Amino acid sequence: MNHRVEEKKMERLSSYRVGQAGRVSQVEGEESVLRRLLEMGFVRGEEVRVHKLAPLGDPMELVIKGYHLSLRRDECACILMDKE
């Protein structure tokens, strides 16, 4: 029997460019970082869009739930996005 399992393709939010958007698939990291990201709204299925980047690319300005917030790239690397 050959069962084909479709793998979900995921990409880290830190690799997104200005204008790219996607949905949160998973959040990982240390407990304190994980809790902070979840409290800010980074939960499974939530749409996130990269609004702009600082001149050197860090931090990233994001839009989630209609709010603008800035996160460092290392924090964005903890957020796995569904690759559409």
C-alpha positions in Angstrom: 0.0 0.0 0.0 1.3 3.4 -1.0 -0.1 6.2 1.1 0.8 9.6 -0.2 1.1 12.2 2.6 1.0 15.8 1.5 3.6 17.7 3.4 2.8 21.2 4.4 5.4 23.6 3.1 6.4 26.2 5.6 8.6 29.2 5.6 10.0 31.4 8.4 8.5 34.9 8.7 12.0 36.3 8.8 12.5 35.3 5.2 9.5 37.3 4.0 10.0 40.5 2.0 8.0 43.8 1.9 4.4 43.1 0.7 4.5 39.4 1.3 1.7 37.9 3.4 0.8 34.5 4.8 -0.9 32.7 7.6 0.8 31.6 10.8 1.2 27.8 10.9 3.3 27.3 14.0 5.2 29.4 16.6 8.2 28.0 18.3 11.0 29.1 20.7 11.7 29.6 24.3 8.7 29.8 26.6 9.1 33.6 27.3 9.4 34.4 23.6 6.6 32.0 22.7 4.2 33.5 25.2 5.0 37.0 24.1 4.4 36.2 20.4 1.1 34.4 21.2 -0.1 37.3 23.3 0.6 39.6 20.3 -1.7 37.5 18.2 0.6 35.2 16.3 -1.7 32.2 16.5 -2.3 29.5 13.9 -4.3 30.7 11.0 -3.8 34.4 11.6 -2.8 36.5 8.5 0.5 38.5 8.8 1.8 40.9 6.2 5.3 42.6 6.0 4.6 46.3 5.8 8.2 47.6 5.7 11.8 46.9 6.8 14.2 49.1 8.7 17.1 50.4 6.5 19.4 47.5 7.5 16.5 45.0 7.4 16.1 44.6 11.1 13.5 45.1 12.6 10.6 44.2 10.4 7.3 46.1 10.6 4.4 43.7 10.4 0.6 44.0 10.2 -1.5 41.5 12.2 -5.1 41.9 13.2 -5.0 45.4 11.8 -2.2 46.5 14.1 1.3 47.5 13.1 4.2 46.1 15.2 7.9 45.7 14.9 9.8 42.5 15.6 13.5 41.7 15.3 14.4 39.1 12.6 15.4 36.6 15.3 11.9 36.8 16.8 10.3 36.5 13.3 12.4 33.3 12.8 10.3 31.7 15.5 7.2 32.1 13.4 6.5 29.4 10.7 4.2 30.5 8.0 2.2 28.4 5.5 3.8 28.8 2.1 1.1 29.5 -0.4 
